[in-house]
Amino acid sequence: MKRLMLSILIGSFIALSLTFGLVHVNDLFDSKELQNTTIEFDHAELDLGNLKQGKPQPGTFTFTNTGDTPFVMTNVVTSCGCTTPEWPRHPINPGKTGEIKVTYDAQHTGRFIKTIRVEGNVAGGYITLSIKGQVQANESNQSDQAP
């Protein structure tokens, strides 16, 4: 009986937490802070050039909030696990700049094009960026592959 009461109590607590959490999230979406704004990136495509295999390559996208309300990034999603993003977790006020840093893990040789989807309070809900480059086999891999 005590287990049943404890389970009901825990379940009720979780349900109430979720309910109040959803109300709070909805209030934020209705607030002025999350109204759409406009963002201008210094470039939407970043050419990382020729990379050496096995050496991660960082890159940076710089943007400016050109709108009238703060820009809030809700998520940054990459097209594969080989690209790791870092982005500001705080609002970027109008007129201010921010950076999205990405690191491409150059494990496979050849040309690559990867996308980065920046989600937030902009028209359409997201902006798509991309990185590209060419990964060259490093010298130790080339000698390993020689006949």
N, CA, C and O atoms as a GROMACS GRO file, in nm:
protein
  588
    1MET      N    1   0.082  -0.119   0.000
    1MET     CA    2   0.000   0.000   0.000
    1MET      C    3   0.087   0.125   0.000
    1MET      O    4   0.057   0.223  -0.068
    2LYS      N    5   0.197   0.119   0.079
    2LYS     CA    6   0.286   0.234   0.082
    2LYS      C    7   0.349   0.258  -0.054
    2LYS      O    8   0.368   0.373  -0.093
    3ARG      N    9   0.382   0.150  -0.127
    3ARG     CA   10   0.441   0.165  -0.261
    3ARG      C   11   0.343   0.229  -0.356
    3ARG      O   12   0.381   0.315  -0.436
    4LEU      N   13   0.217   0.190  -0.349
    4LEU     CA   14   0.114   0.247  -0.434
    4LEU      C   15   0.099   0.395  -0.406
    4LEU      O   16   0.092   0.476  -0.499
    5MET      N   17   0.094   0.433  -0.280
    5MET     CA   18   0.081   0.575  -0.243
    5MET      C   19   0.202   0.654  -0.290
    5MET      O   20   0.189   0.766  -0.338
    6LEU      N   21   0.321   0.595  -0.275
    6LEU     CA   22   0.443   0.662  -0.318
    6LEU      C   23   0.443   0.679  -0.470
    6LEU      O   24   0.481   0.785  -0.520
    7SER      N   25   0.401   0.576  -0.543
    7SER     CA   26   0.394   0.584  -0.689
    7SER      C   27   0.295   0.691  -0.734
    7SER      O   28   0.323   0.766  -0.827
    8ILE      N   29   0.180   0.699  -0.668
    8ILE     CA   30   0.080   0.800  -0.702
    8ILE      C   31   0.134   0.940  -0.672
    8ILE      O   32   0.116   1.032  -0.751
    9LEU      N   33   0.201   0.954  -0.560
    9LEU     CA   34   0.258   1.083  -0.522
    9LEU      C   35   0.364   1.127  -0.622
    9LEU      O   36   0.364   1.242  -0.666
   10ILE      N   37   0.453   1.037  -0.659
   10ILE     CA   38   0.558   1.070  -0.756
   10ILE      C   39   0.497   1.100  -0.893
   10ILE      O   40   0.537   1.197  -0.958
   11GLY      N   41   0.403   1.020  -0.936
   11GLY     CA   42   0.336   1.044  -1.064
   11GLY      C   43   0.266   1.179  -1.067
   11GLY      O   44   0.273   1.251  -1.166
   12SER      N   45   0.198   1.213  -0.958
   12SER     CA   46   0.130   1.342  -0.949
   12SER      C   47   0.230   1.456  -0.955
   12SER      O   48   0.206   1.557  -1.021
   13PHE      N   49   0.341   1.441  -0.885
   13PHE     CA   50   0.444   1.544  -0.886
   13PHE      C   51   0.498   1.565  -1.027
   13PHE      O   52   0.514   1.679  -1.071
   14ILE      N   53   0.526   1.457  -1.098
   14ILE     CA   54   0.577   1.467  -1.235
   14ILE      C   55   0.474   1.532  -1.325
   14ILE      O   56   0.508   1.620  -1.405
   15ALA      N   57   0.348   1.492  -1.314
   15ALA     CA   58   0.242   1.550  -1.397
   15ALA      C   59   0.228   1.700  -1.371
   15ALA      O   60   0.216   1.778  -1.465
   16LEU      N   61   0.229   1.739  -1.246
   16LEU     CA   62   0.219   1.882  -1.213
   16LEU      C   63   0.340   1.958  -1.264
   16LEU      O   64   0.326   2.070  -1.314
   17SER      N   65   0.459   1.900  -1.252
   17SER     CA   66   0.580   1.966  -1.300
   17SER      C   67   0.573   1.989  -1.450
   17SER      O   68   0.606   2.096  -1.500
   18LEU      N   69   0.530   1.886  -1.522
   18LEU     CA   70   0.517   1.900  -1.667
   18LEU      C   71   0.412   2.004  -1.704
   18LEU      O   72   0.433   2.084  -1.794
   19THR      N   73   0.300   2.002  -1.633
   19THR     CA   74   0.194   2.098  -1.662
   19THR      C   75   0.243   2.240  -1.641
   19THR      O   76   0.225   2.325  -1.728
   20PHE      N   77   0.304   2.265  -1.528
   20PHE     CA   78   0.352   2.401  -1.502
   20PHE      C   79   0.468   2.437  -1.592
   20PHE      O   80   0.483   2.553  -1.631
   21GLY      N   81   0.550   2.338  -1.627
   21GLY     CA   82   0.660   2.363  -1.721
   21GLY      C   83   0.607   2.403  -1.857
   21GLY      O   84   0.661   2.496  -1.919
   22LEU      N   85   0.502   2.335  -1.906
   22LEU     CA   86   0.445   2.369  -2.036
   22LEU      C   87   0.381   2.507  -2.034
   22LEU      O   88   0.391   2.581  -2.131
   23VAL      N   89   0.315   2.541  -1.926
   23VAL     CA   90   0.256   2.674  -1.916
   23VAL      C   91   0.365   2.779  -1.923
   23VAL      O   92   0.351   2.880  -1.991
   24HIS      N   93   0.476   2.755  -1.852
   24HIS     CA   94   0.586   2.850  -1.852
   24HIS      C   95   0.646   2.866  -1.992
   24HIS      O   96   0.671   2.978  -2.035
   25VAL      N   97   0.668   2.754  -2.063
   25VAL     CA   98   0.722   2.760  -2.198
   25VAL      C   99   0.626   2.835  -2.290
   25VAL      O  100   0.670   2.918  -2.369
   26ASN      N  101   0.496   2.807  -2.281
   26ASN     CA  102   0.400   2.878  -2.365
   26ASN      C  103   0.398   3.027  -2.335
   26ASN      O  104   0.386   3.108  -2.427
   27ASP      N  105   0.410   3.065  -2.208
   27ASP     CA  106   0.417   3.207  -2.174
   27ASP      C  107   0.536   3.272  -2.240
   27ASP      O  108   0.526   3.386  -2.287
   28LEU      N  109   0.650   3.203  -2.244
   28LEU     CA  110   0.768   3.260  -2.309
   28LEU      C  111   0.744   3.280  -2.457
   28LEU      O  112   0.784   3.383  -2.512
   29PHE      N  113   0.680   3.184  -2.522
   29PHE     CA  114   0.656   3.199  -2.665
   29PHE      C  115   0.559   3.313  -2.694
   29PHE      O  116   0.565   3.373  -2.801
   30ASP      N  117   0.470   3.345  -2.600
   30ASP     CA  118   0.377   3.455  -2.619
   30ASP      C  119   0.438   3.590  -2.584
   30ASP      O  120   0.380   3.694  -2.614
   31SER      N  121   0.554   3.589  -2.520
   31SER     CA  122   0.614   3.715  -2.475
   31SER      C  123   0.683   3.786  -2.589
   31SER      O  124   0.710   3.727  -2.694
   32LYS      N  125   0.712   3.914  -2.568
   32LYS     CA  126   0.779   3.995  -2.669
   32LYS      C  127   0.919   3.942  -2.699
   32LYS      O  128   0.967   3.956  -2.811
   33GLU      N  129   0.984   3.880  -2.600
   33GLU     CA  130   1.120   3.833  -2.619
   33GLU      C  131   1.133   3.730  -2.729
   33GLU      O  132   1.239   3.720  -2.792
   34LEU      N  133   1.029   3.652  -2.755
   34LEU     CA  134   1.040   3.550  -2.858
   34LEU      C  135   0.963   3.582  -2.985
   34LEU      O  136   0.935   3.493  -3.065
   35GLN      N  137   0.929   3.709  -3.003
   35GLN     CA  138   0.874   3.748  -3.132
   35GLN      C  139   0.986   3.738  -3.235
   35GLN      O  140   1.104   3.750  -3.199
   36ASN      N  141   0.952   3.718  -3.360
   36ASN     CA  142   1.054   3.702  -3.464
   36ASN      C  143   1.142   3.825  -3.474
   36ASN      O  144   1.097   3.938  -3.455
   37THR      N  145   1.267   3.801  -3.505
   37THR     CA  146   1.364   3.906  -3.530
   37THR      C  147   1.437   3.872  -3.659
   37THR      O  148   1.409   3.770  -3.721
   38THR      N  149   1.530   3.956  -3.699
   38THR     CA  150   1.608   3.930  -3.820
   38THR      C  151   1.756   3.919  -3.782
   38THR      O  152   1.806   3.993  -3.697
   39ILE      N  153   1.823   3.827  -3.848
   39ILE     CA  154   1.964   3.798  -3.822
   39ILE      C  155   2.038   3.804  -3.954
   39ILE      O  156   1.991   3.753  -4.055
   40GLU      N  157   2.154   3.868  -3.952
   40GLU     CA  158   2.241   3.869  -4.071
   40GLU      C  159   2.373   3.802  -4.035
   40GLU      O  160   2.442   3.843  -3.942
   41PHE      N  161   2.408   3.699  -4.112
   41PHE     CA  162   2.535   3.629  -4.094
   41PHE      C  163   2.640   3.691  -4.185
   41PHE      O  164   2.609   3.740  -4.293
   42ASP      N  165   2.766   3.688  -4.140
   42ASP     CA  166   2.875   3.738  -4.224
   42ASP      C  167   2.889   3.653  -4.349
   42ASP      O  168   2.932   3.702  -4.453
   43HIS      N  169   2.854   3.525  -4.339
   43HIS     CA  170   2.848   3.434  -4.454
   43HIS      C  171   2.763   3.314  -4.415
   43HIS      O  172   2.763   3.271  -4.300
   44ALA      N  173   2.690   3.262  -4.513
   44ALA     CA  174   2.604   3.145  -4.487
   44ALA      C  175   2.675   3.015  -4.520
   44ALA      O  176   2.631   2.908  -4.480
   45GLU      N  177   2.787   3.025  -4.594
   45GLU     CA  178   2.866   2.907  -4.629
   45GLU      C  179   3.010   2.935  -4.591
   45GLU      O  180   3.065   3.042  -4.622
   46LEU      N  181   3.071   2.841  -4.525
   46LEU     CA  182   3.209   2.855  -4.480
   46LEU      C  183   3.294   2.749  -4.547
   46LEU      O  184   3.269   2.629  -4.530
   47ASP      N  185   3.393   2.793  -4.625
   47ASP     CA  186   3.484   2.700  -4.692
   47ASP      C  187   3.604   2.677  -4.600
   47ASP      O  188   3.684   2.767  -4.577
   48LEU      N  189   3.614   2.556  -4.548
   48LEU     CA  190   3.724   2.522  -4.459
   48LEU      C  191   3.852   2.487  -4.534
   48LEU      O  192   3.957   2.465  -4.473
   49GLY      N  193   3.844   2.482  -4.668
   49GLY     CA  194   3.963   2.458  -4.750
   49GLY      C  195   4.008   2.314  -4.748
   49GLY      O  196   3.927   2.222  -4.731
   50ASN      N  197   4.140   2.295  -4.766
   50ASN     CA  198   4.200   2.161  -4.766
   50ASN      C  199   4.238   2.125  -4.623
   50ASN      O  200   4.311   2.197  -4.556
   51LEU      N  201   4.187   2.012  -4.578
   51LEU     CA  202   4.212   1.966  -4.441
   51LEU      C  203   4.293   1.838  -4.442
   51LEU      O  204   4.289   1.762  -4.539
   52LYS      N  205   4.366   1.816  -4.335
   52LYS     CA  206   4.439   1.690  -4.317
   52LYS      C  207   4.349   1.592  -4.246
   52LYS      O  208   4.283   1.626  -4.148
   53GLN      N  209   4.345   1.471  -4.295
   53GLN     CA  210   4.263   1.366  -4.236
   53GLN      C  211   4.302   1.345  -4.089
   53GLN      O  212   4.420   1.343  -4.055
   54GLY      N  213   4.201   1.330  -4.005
   54GLY     CA  214   4.224   1.304  -3.864
   54GLY      C  215   4.247   1.428  -3.779
   54GLY      O  216   4.266   1.416  -3.658
   55LYS      N  217   4.245   1.546  -3.840
   55LYS     CA  218   4.266   1.671  -3.764
   55LYS      C  219   4.138   1.754  -3.768
   55LYS      O  220   4.104   1.810  -3.872
   56PRO      N  221   4.067   1.762  -3.656
   56PRO     CA  222   3.945   1.842  -3.652
   56PRO      C  223   3.972   1.988  -3.691
   56PRO      O  224   4.075   2.045  -3.654
   57GLN      N  225   3.880   2.047  -3.766
   57GLN     CA  226   3.896   2.184  -3.815
   57GLN      C  227   3.783   2.271  -3.762
   57GLN      O  228   3.666   2.244  -3.790
   58PRO      N  229   3.816   2.376  -3.687
   58PRO     CA  230   3.711   2.467  -3.639
   58PRO      C  231   3.677   2.573  -3.744
   58PRO      O  232   3.756   2.602  -3.833
   59GLY      N  233   3.560   2.628  -3.729
   59GLY     CA  234   3.514   2.740  -3.812
   59GLY      C  235   3.414   2.821  -3.732
   59GLY      O  236   3.356   2.772  -3.635
   60THR      N  237   3.395   2.946  -3.773
   60THR     CA  238   3.306   3.035  -3.699
   60THR      C  239   3.213   3.109  -3.793
   60THR      O  240   3.257   3.163  -3.895
   61PHE      N  241   3.085   3.112  -3.758
   61PHE     CA  242   2.986   3.194  -3.825
   61PHE      C  243   2.953   3.310  -3.731
   61PHE      O  244   2.910   3.288  -3.618
   62THR      N  245   2.973   3.432  -3.776
   62THR     CA  246   2.942   3.550  -3.696
   62THR      C  247   2.812   3.610  -3.748
   62THR      O  248   2.792   3.620  -3.869
   63PHE      N  249   2.725   3.649  -3.657
   63PHE     CA  250   2.597   3.707  -3.698
   63PHE      C  251   2.568   3.832  -3.616
   63PHE      O  252   2.624   3.854  -3.508
   64THR      N  253   2.478   3.914  -3.670
   64THR     CA  254   2.432   4.034  -3.602
   64THR      C  255   2.280   4.030  -3.596
   64THR      O  256   2.214   3.998  -3.694
   65ASN      N  257   2.226   4.063  -3.481
   65ASN     CA  258   2.080   4.075  -3.467
   65ASN      C  259   2.042   4.212  -3.522
   65ASN      O  260   2.067   4.314  -3.458
   66THR      N  261   1.981   4.214  -3.641
   66THR     CA  262   1.941   4.339  -3.705
   66THR      C  263   1.794   4.373  -3.680
   66THR      O  264   1.742   4.469  -3.734
   67GLY      N  265   1.729   4.292  -3.597
   67GLY     CA  266   1.588   4.314  -3.567
   67GLY      C  267   1.567   4.401  -3.445
   67GLY      O  268   1.659   4.466  -3.395
   68ASP      N  269   1.441   4.402  -3.397
   68ASP     CA  270   1.402   4.486  -3.284
   68ASP      C  271   1.384   4.409  -3.154
   68ASP      O  272   1.360   4.470  -3.050
   69THR      N  273   1.395   4.276  -3.159
   69THR     CA  274   1.377   4.195  -3.039
   69THR      C  275   1.497   4.103  -3.022
   69THR      O  276   1.567   4.076  -3.120
   70PRO      N  277   1.522   4.054  -2.903
   70PRO     CA  278   1.636   3.963  -2.882
   70PRO      C  279   1.622   3.836  -2.966
   70PRO      O  280   1.512   3.786  -2.988
   71PHE      N  281   1.736   3.786  -3.011
   71PHE     CA  282   1.741   3.660  -3.085
   71PHE      C  283   1.772   3.549  -2.986
   71PHE      O  284   1.872   3.554  -2.914
   72VAL      N  285   1.685   3.448  -2.983
   72VAL     CA  286   1.702   3.335  -2.893
   72VAL      C  287   1.717   3.209  -2.977
   72VAL      O  288   1.622   3.168  -3.045
   73MET      N  289   1.835   3.148  -2.973
   73MET     CA  290   1.856   3.020  -3.042
   73MET      C  291   1.803   2.910  -2.953
   73MET      O  292   1.844   2.895  -2.838
   74THR      N  293   1.711   2.832  -3.007
   74THR     CA  294   1.655   2.721  -2.930
   74THR      C  295   1.730   2.592  -2.955
   74THR      O  296   1.726   2.501  -2.872
   75ASN      N  297   1.801   2.582  -3.070
   75ASN     CA  298   1.878   2.463  -3.100
   75ASN      C  299   1.966   2.489  -3.222
   75ASN      O  300   1.934   2.575  -3.304
   76VAL      N  301   2.075   2.415  -3.232
   76VAL     CA  302   2.159   2.414  -3.352
   76VAL      C  303   2.181   2.268  -3.385
   76VAL      O  304   2.237   2.193  -3.305
   77VAL      N  305   2.137   2.227  -3.504
   77VAL     CA  306   2.140   2.087  -3.545
   77VAL      C  307   2.230   2.073  -3.667
   77VAL      O  308   2.217   2.149  -3.763
   78THR      N  309   2.321   1.976  -3.664
   78THR     CA  310   2.410   1.953  -3.777
   78THR      C  311   2.363   1.831  -3.856
   78THR      O  312   2.290   1.747  -3.804
   79SER      N  313   2.406   1.823  -3.981
   79SER     CA  314   2.360   1.714  -4.068
   79SER      C  315   2.429   1.581  -4.039
   79SER      O  316   2.387   1.478  -4.092
   80CYS      N  317   2.532   1.582  -3.957
   80CYS     CA  318   2.597   1.456  -3.919
   80CYS      C  319   2.670   1.472  -3.788
   80CYS      O  320   2.692   1.584  -3.741
   81GLY      N  321   2.708   1.361  -3.729
   81GLY     CA  322   2.781   1.364  -3.603
   81GLY      C  323   2.925   1.410  -3.618
   81GLY      O  324   2.995   1.428  -3.518
   82CYS      N  325   2.970   1.429  -3.742
   82CYS     CA  326   3.108   1.472  -3.767
   82CYS      C  327   3.125   1.624  -3.747
   82CYS      O  328   3.237   1.674  -3.750
   83THR      N  329   3.016   1.695  -3.727
   83THR     CA  330   3.021   1.839  -3.707
   83THR      C  331   2.961   1.872  -3.571
   83THR      O  332   2.847   1.836  -3.542
   84THR      N  333   3.039   1.939  -3.488
   84THR     CA  334   2.997   1.972  -3.352
   84THR      C  335   2.978   2.122  -3.339
   84THR      O  336   3.071   2.199  -3.363
   85PRO      N  337   2.857   2.167  -3.300
   85PRO     CA  338   2.833   2.312  -3.286
   85PRO      C  339   2.845   2.360  -3.141
   85PRO      O  340   2.824   2.284  -3.047
   86GLU      N  341   2.879   2.486  -3.126
   86GLU     CA  342   2.873   2.558  -2.999
   86GLU      C  343   2.804   2.690  -3.029
   86GLU      O  344   2.838   2.758  -3.126
   87TRP      N  345   2.705   2.726  -2.946
   87TRP     CA  346   2.631   2.849  -2.972
   87TRP      C  347   2.594   2.917  -2.841
   87TRP      O  348   2.593   2.853  -2.735
   88PRO      N  349   2.562   3.048  -2.848
   88PRO     CA  350   2.524   3.120  -2.726
   88PRO      C  351   2.392   3.067  -2.671
   88PRO      O  352   2.297   3.044  -2.746
   89ARG      N  353   2.388   3.047  -2.542
   89ARG     CA  354   2.266   2.998  -2.476
   89ARG      C  355   2.186   3.114  -2.417
   89ARG      O  356   2.085   3.092  -2.350
   90HIS      N  357   2.229   3.234  -2.442
   90HIS     CA  358   2.159   3.353  -2.392
   90HIS      C  359   2.107   3.435  -2.510
   90HIS      O  360   2.159   3.422  -2.621
   91PRO      N  361   2.006   3.519  -2.488
   91PRO     CA  362   1.953   3.602  -2.596
   91PRO      C  363   2.059   3.700  -2.647
   91PRO      O  364   2.139   3.752  -2.570
   92ILE      N  365   2.057   3.723  -2.778
   92ILE     CA  366   2.144   3.822  -2.841
   92ILE      C  367   2.056   3.944  -2.869
   92ILE      O  368   1.966   3.939  -2.952
   93ASN      N  369   2.084   4.053  -2.801
   93ASN     CA  370   2.001   4.173  -2.812
   93ASN      C  371   2.015   4.241  -2.947
   93ASN      O  372   2.114   4.221  -3.017
   94PRO      N  373   1.916   4.322  -2.985
   94PRO     CA  374   1.922   4.395  -3.112
   94PRO      C  375   2.052   4.476  -3.122
   94PRO      O  376   2.095   4.541  -3.026
   95GLY      N  377   2.114   4.470  -3.240
   95GLY     CA  378   2.237   4.542  -3.265
   95GLY      C  379   2.363   4.470  -3.219
   95GLY      O  380   2.473   4.513  -3.252
   96LYS      N  381   2.349   4.364  -3.143
   96LYS     CA  382   2.464   4.290  -3.091
   96LYS      C  383   2.501   4.174  -3.184
   96LYS      O  384   2.420   4.130  -3.266
   97THR      N  385   2.624   4.127  -3.168
   97THR     CA  386   2.670   4.015  -3.250
   97THR      C  387   2.690   3.891  -3.164
   97THR      O  388   2.701   3.898  -3.042
   98GLY      N  389   2.695   3.778  -3.232
   98GLY     CA  390   2.719   3.651  -3.166
   98GLY      C  391   2.793   3.560  -3.262
   98GLY      O  392   2.811   3.592  -3.379
   99GLU      N  393   2.836   3.446  -3.211
   99GLU     CA  394   2.909   3.349  -3.293
   99GLU      C  395   2.854   3.209  -3.274
   99GLU      O  396   2.814   3.169  -3.164
  100ILE      N  397   2.854   3.135  -3.383
  100ILE     CA  398   2.828   2.993  -3.378
  100ILE      C  399   2.957   2.927  -3.424
  100ILE      O  400   3.002   2.947  -3.537
  101LYS      N  401   3.016   2.850  -3.335
  101LYS     CA  402   3.141   2.781  -3.367
  101LYS      C  403   3.108   2.636  -3.403
  101LYS      O  404   3.029   2.571  -3.335
  102VAL      N  405   3.170   2.589  -3.509
  102VAL     CA  406   3.152   2.450  -3.549
  102VAL      C  407   3.290   2.387  -3.565
  102VAL      O  408   3.386   2.453  -3.603
  103THR      N  409   3.297   2.260  -3.534
  103THR     CA  410   3.421   2.185  -3.555
  103THR      C  411   3.389   2.063  -3.640
  103THR      O  412   3.304   1.981  -3.605
  104TYR      N  413   3.459   2.054  -3.754
  104TYR     CA  414   3.441   1.940  -3.843
  104TYR      C  415   3.549   1.837  -3.813
  104TYR      O  416   3.668   1.869  -3.814
  105ASP      N  417   3.509   1.713  -3.786
  105ASP     CA  418   3.601   1.604  -3.755
  105ASP      C  419   3.636   1.535  -3.886
  105ASP      O  420   3.560   1.453  -3.937
  106ALA      N  421   3.751   1.569  -3.940
  106ALA     CA  422   3.792   1.526  -4.074
  106ALA      C  423   3.845   1.382  -4.074
  106ALA      O  424   3.964   1.360  -4.092
  107GLN      N  425   3.758   1.286  -4.055
  107GLN     CA  426   3.800   1.145  -4.050
  107GLN      C  427   3.804   1.079  -4.187
  107GLN      O  428   3.886   0.990  -4.210
  108HIS      N  429   3.718   1.123  -4.278
  108HIS     CA  430   3.709   1.058  -4.410
  108HIS      C  431   3.764   1.150  -4.517
  108HIS      O  432   3.739   1.271  -4.515
  109THR      N  433   3.839   1.094  -4.611
  109THR     CA  434   3.897   1.174  -4.719
  109THR      C  435   3.791   1.208  -4.822
  109THR      O  436   3.688   1.142  -4.834
  110GLY      N  437   3.819   1.314  -4.898
  110GLY     CA  438   3.731   1.356  -5.006
  110GLY      C  439   3.660   1.486  -4.974
  110GLY      O  440   3.678   1.545  -4.868
  111ARG      N  441   3.578   1.529  -5.070
  111ARG     CA  442   3.501   1.653  -5.055
  111ARG      C  443   3.386   1.631  -4.958
  111ARG      O  444   3.332   1.521  -4.948
  112PHE      N  445   3.349   1.737  -4.889
  112PHE     CA  446   3.234   1.729  -4.799
  112PHE      C  447   3.158   1.862  -4.802
  112PHE      O  448   3.216   1.969  -4.822
  113ILE      N  449   3.030   1.850  -4.781
  113ILE     CA  450   2.941   1.965  -4.759
  113ILE      C  451   2.847   1.922  -4.647
  113ILE      O  452   2.777   1.821  -4.659
  114LYS      N  453   2.845   1.997  -4.540
  114LYS     CA  454   2.759   1.967  -4.424
  114LYS      C  455   2.675   2.089  -4.392
  114LYS      O  456   2.718   2.203  -4.410
  115THR      N  457   2.554   2.065  -4.342
  115THR     CA  458   2.465   2.176  -4.309
  115THR      C  459   2.451   2.191  -4.158
  115THR      O  460   2.465   2.096  -4.081
  116ILE      N  461   2.422   2.314  -4.121
  116ILE     CA  462   2.398   2.351  -3.982
  116ILE      C  463   2.266   2.426  -3.979
  116ILE      O  464   2.252   2.529  -4.045
  117ARG      N  465   2.170   2.375  -3.904
  117ARG     CA  466   2.037   2.437  -3.895
  117ARG      C  467   2.028   2.512  -3.762
  117ARG      O  468   2.032   2.452  -3.655
  118VAL      N  469   2.017   2.644  -3.772
  118VAL     CA  470   2.009   2.731  -3.654
  118VAL      C  471   1.862   2.761  -3.628
  118VAL      O  472   1.797   2.831  -3.706
  119GLU      N  473   1.808   2.707  -3.519
  119GLU     CA  474   1.667   2.723  -3.488
  119GLU      C  475   1.649   2.833  -3.384
  119GLU      O  476   1.724   2.843  -3.287
  120GLY      N  477   1.548   2.916  -3.407
  120GLY     CA  478   1.521   3.025  -3.313
  120GLY      C  479   1.406   3.111  -3.362
  120GLY      O  480   1.331   3.071  -3.452
  121ASN      N  481   1.394   3.227  -3.304
  121ASN     CA  482   1.282   3.317  -3.333
  121ASN      C  483   1.312   3.406  -3.454
  121ASN      O  484   1.329   3.527  -3.442
  122VAL      N  485   1.318   3.340  -3.571
  122VAL     CA  486   1.334   3.407  -3.699
  122VAL      C  487   1.222   3.359  -3.791
  122VAL      O  488   1.158   3.258  -3.763
  123ALA      N  489   1.198   3.432  -3.898
  123ALA     CA  490   1.095   3.393  -3.994
  123ALA      C  491   1.123   3.251  -4.042
  123ALA      O  492   1.236   3.220  -4.080
  124GLY      N  493   1.023   3.166  -4.041
  124GLY     CA  494   1.039   3.027  -4.081
  124GLY      C  495   1.091   2.937  -3.971
  124GLY      O  496   1.086   2.814  -3.984
  125GLY      N  497   1.141   2.994  -3.862
  125GLY     CA  498   1.184   2.915  -3.748
  125GLY      C  499   1.330   2.869  -3.750
  125GLY      O  500   1.380   2.820  -3.648
  126TYR      N  501   1.398   2.883  -3.864
  126TYR     CA  502   1.538   2.842  -3.870
  126TYR      C  503   1.610   2.907  -3.987
  126TYR      O  504   1.548   2.960  -4.079
  127ILE      N  505   1.743   2.902  -3.979
  127ILE     CA  506   1.832   2.949  -4.084
  127ILE      C  507   1.929   2.834  -4.112
  127ILE      O  508   1.977   2.770  -4.018
  128THR      N  509   1.959   2.808  -4.239
  128THR     CA  510   2.050   2.701  -4.274
  128THR      C  511   2.185   2.759  -4.317
  128THR      O  512   2.193   2.846  -4.403
  129LEU      N  513   2.290   2.708  -4.255
  129LEU     CA  514   2.427   2.743  -4.288
  129LEU      C  515   2.495   2.618  -4.341
  129LEU      O  516   2.440   2.508  -4.329
  130SER      N  517   2.614   2.632  -4.400
  130SER     CA  518   2.686   2.513  -4.446
  130SER      C  519   2.837   2.533  -4.435
  130SER      O  520   2.888   2.645  -4.438
  131ILE      N  521   2.905   2.420  -4.424
  131ILE     CA  522   3.051   2.417  -4.431
  131ILE      C  523   3.089   2.322  -4.543
  131ILE      O  524   3.016   2.227  -4.573
  132LYS      N  525   3.203   2.348  -4.604
  132LYS     CA  526   3.250   2.259  -4.709
  132LYS      C  527   3.402   2.257  -4.706
  132LYS      O  528   3.466   2.341  -4.642
  133GLY      N  529   3.458   2.161  -4.775
  133GLY     CA  530   3.603   2.150  -4.783
  133GLY      C  531   3.644   2.020  -4.848
  133GLY      O  532   3.562   1.946  -4.902
  134GLN      N  533   3.774   1.996  -4.842
  134GLN     CA  534   3.833   1.876  -4.901
  134GLN      C  535   3.929   1.817  -4.799
  134GLN      O  536   4.020   1.886  -4.751
  135VAL      N  537   3.908   1.690  -4.765
  135VAL     CA  538   3.996   1.624  -4.668
  135VAL      C  539   4.098   1.540  -4.745
  135VAL      O  540   4.062   1.453  -4.824
  136GLN      N  541   4.226   1.570  -4.720
  136GLN     CA  542   4.337   1.498  -4.783
  136GLN      C  543   4.390   1.393  -4.685
  136GLN      O  544   4.397   1.418  -4.565
  137ALA      N  545   4.425   1.278  -4.736
  137ALA     CA  546   4.485   1.175  -4.651
  137ALA      C  547   4.616   1.229  -4.595
  137ALA      O  548   4.694   1.291  -4.668
  138ASN      N  549   4.640   1.206  -4.467
  138ASN     CA  550   4.768   1.252  -4.412
  138ASN      C  551   4.878   1.158  -4.458
  138ASN      O  552   4.850   1.049  -4.507
  139GLU      N  553   5.002   1.199  -4.443
  139GLU     CA  554   5.116   1.125  -4.499
  139GLU      C  555   5.125   0.984  -4.443
  139GLU      O  556   5.160   0.892  -4.516
  140SER      N  557   5.095   0.966  -4.315
  140SER     CA  558   5.105   0.830  -4.258
  140SER      C  559   5.002   0.737  -4.318
  140SER      O  560   5.028   0.618  -4.336
  141ASN      N  561   4.882   0.790  -4.350
  141ASN     CA  562   4.779   0.707  -4.414
  141ASN      C  563   4.815   0.675  -4.558
  141ASN      O  564   4.786   0.566  -4.607
  142GLN      N  565   4.879   0.771  -4.627
  142GLN     CA  566   4.918   0.747  -4.767
  142GLN      C  567   5.025   0.639  -4.775
  142GLN      O  568   5.021   0.554  -4.864
  143SER      N  569   5.121   0.641  -4.682
  143SER     CA  570   5.227   0.540  -4.685
  143SER      C  571   5.171   0.402  -4.648
  143SER      O  572   5.218   0.300  -4.697
  144ASP      N  573   5.070   0.403  -4.559
  144ASP     CA  574   5.005   0.275  -4.522
  144ASP      C  575   4.934   0.213  -4.641
  144ASP      O  576   4.922   0.091  -4.651
  145GLN      N  577   4.885   0.298  -4.732
  145GLN     CA  578   4.805   0.250  -4.844
  145GLN      C  579   4.891   0.219  -4.966
  145GLN      O  580   4.841   0.161  -5.063
  146ALA      N  581   5.019   0.255  -4.962
  146ALA     CA  582   5.106   0.231  -5.078
  146ALA      C  583   5.132   0.082  -5.094
  146ALA      O  584   5.139   0.008  -4.996
  147PRO      N  585   5.144   0.036  -5.221
  147PRO     CA  586   5.170  -0.108  -5.245
  147PRO      C  587   5.306  -0.152  -5.199
  147PRO      O  588   5.340  -0.270  -5.213
   0.00000   0.00000   0.00000
